[in-house]
Amino acid sequence: MRISRLLLLVLSVFVTAAHADQWMLPVPETFTSDNGVFRLTVFPRELSGQLAYFEGIVDGEAAPGQAPTDVTKSEATLERLVENKYVSEWRMPLVNDVAPVSALVSGRNGSFVTFDNWHSAGYGDDAIVIYDASGNLVKKYALTDLMTEEEFENLPRSVSSIHWSGDHHLYDNREFDFVQLEIKLEWPTGETKSRSKTVYLRMSDGEAISKPESVHW
């Protein structure tokens, strides 16, 4: 049984490579607000390796592939620019298991939104997560919370992930902050339906809203 599991994992790695869906081990990554005032650095949960991670998933481990270090959960720090130097505001855990794939940070107050999970973009109830300026969870979403079943079934996919992310924007210079999500759709050949869906989420409470009237682009 053990040999069969390992064989499946090895085959999965080769299939993934064949579909141009390779993932490097996650490393710390920094995301800066458009105005440069706030800087968010994401620290992944440390892994022993990709194979150890896959084996841990197959074996049902609570923290698959965990490396023997003190970094046992995904975390982030927020820094604020003060007199030409970034000063740490806090360090807090994130919802994602290993790490989110990307993030947008508000230049108004440092609230932020993260997208996807390492090695499984588009899956989980934390594909989109909004945090307040103190690093506390505001709201999280699965993709299925924001679209119809038909739309979800027509998202572009690869071996490991759903490649839904288009060009997202965080608007923080108006009466309130909100994030605009562009969701890419891949309808069957011949379908004349829209190839993208736009969703707006208010940063203060994470609620989905209609397009704000004051937004012009």
N, C-alpha and C positions, 0 to 999 in steps of 0.2 A: 504493500500500500504506500509506503514511504517513497519507494523508487518511482512509482507511478505519479505521485504528486510532484516530485522533483522533475520528472520528465515533462509533465504538463507545464511547469513553470519555465523550464528552459525553452520549450516550444513557444510559449507565450512571448518570451523575449525576442525570439527570432521573427515571429509573426509581427510583433510590434515594430521592429526595425523595418520590416518589409513594407509597412504602411506609413513610414515616415512619422512615427508617433513615439519617438524616443524621449525619455526623461532623464536628465542628469540628477544626481543627488542634490537635494535642495541646499542652498547656502543663504546666509543673511542677505537681505535686499532692502534698499532704502527707496522710499517714495516721498517726493517733496511737493508741497502745495504749489500752485501756479505762481503765487506771489513770493514764494521762498521763505515765508514766515515760519511754517511748520514742516518738520521732517519726521516721517514715520519709518522706523526700521523693524522689519519682521525677522525674527529668529526662529528657524524651523526646529521641530523636535529632531534630535540627532539620531541618525540611523546607522546601523553597522554596515549596511549595503543594500542594494536593490533586491538581491536574491533572499537575504534575510528578511526583508520586508514582505516579499511575496510568500515566503514560507510561513511567516507569522500570520498572514491573512488566512492562508489555508488551514493553519492549526487553530484559528480562532483566538489568537492572543489579543489581550486588551490593548497593548501597545506594540503592534507588529514591527519587528526589526529594530527595536530600541537598542541604541548603543549604550555601553557601560559608562555613562556620564551623568552629570546632574541635570542636563537639559532634557527633561522628560515630557515637555509639552511645548506647543507652539506659543511664542510670546512676541510682544512688540514693545518698543519704546517710542515715546513721542518727545520731540525736542522743539523748542521755540527759539527763534533767532532773537538774541538780545545783544545789542551793541556789537554787531558783526561776529557774534559767536553763538553757536547753538548750545542751549542749556536744557538738560533733561527735565521733563515734566513728570513722567511716570514710566514704569514698566509693568505691563499687565499681560495675563494669559489671553490667548485668542480662542475662538470657538473651534477652529479647524484642528484636525488631528496632527498632521505633519506640518503643513503650512498652506496659506492661501497662495494663489498664483500671482495676483496683482492687487493693487489698491489705489484709491484716489483719496486725497486729503484736502479738507477744507482750509482755505487760507484765512477764513474768518475766525475760527475757534479751535481748529485741530480735530474736529470730528472726522470720521473716515468711513469708507466702505471698502470691503474686500471682496474679491471674486475668485470662485472656484477652489478646488482642493488639489494639492500636488498629486500627480499621477491619476487623477480621476476627475478632470474638469467637467463641470456640468452636472455631476451627480451629488446626491446628498441634500439634506435640508439646510445646508450652509453654503450653497452655491453663491449666494449673495448675502453678506452680513454687514449691517450698519452698527457703528459704535458711536457713543457720544464723545465729547472732548476729554472726558476723564478715562476713556478706555472701557467703559461699561457697555454691555450689549444693549442695543436698542431694539433691533428686530433682525431675524434671519429668514431667508426664503429658499425654497427649492424652486427649480425652474417651473415645475408643474403648478406652483402657486400663482404664476404670472401669465399663463397661457392656456389655451384649450388643449385637450388631448390630441386633437388632430395636428395642431401646431407643434406640440412636443414630439410627436412621431416623425415630423418632417424637419428636425434639426440635423445638421451635418454631424456625422459620427466617424470615429476611428476605433481602433481596438480598445483603447483604454478610456476614451473621453468623448464628450459631446462638445463640439466646437461651435458654441452658440454666440460667443462674444464678438460684437462688432466694435464700433467706436463709441465708448462710454464717455460722459462728461459730468463733472460735478460743478454746479453753478452756485457760487458762494458770494456774489457781489450784488445781490438783489435783496428784496425784503425778507426772504428766508432761503436757506440752503436746500437744494434738491439735486438728486442724481438722475441723469437721463441715460437709460440703458438702451442700447441697440442690440436686438436679438436677431441673429441671422437665421433664415429659414432656407430649406433646400427642397422645394416641391418637385414632384416627378416631372419629367420632360413633357412639355405641352401645357402644363398648368400656367395660367396667367395671373395667379395670386401674387401678392406682394412678397418680395424676397427678404423683408425685414419687418420687425415689429418694434415699436418704441414704447417704453414704459418709463414713467416718472415716479420716483420715490422721494418723499419728504424726509430730510435727514433728522429732523427733530423727533419724529416718532416712527419713522420707517414706513408710513402708510403710503399706498399707491394713490396717486392723484392724477387729475387730468392735466393737460399741458397748461402751465401757468400763463395767464393772459399777457403778462409783462415780458415774456420771453420772445425775442425776435432773432431769427437767424435765417 
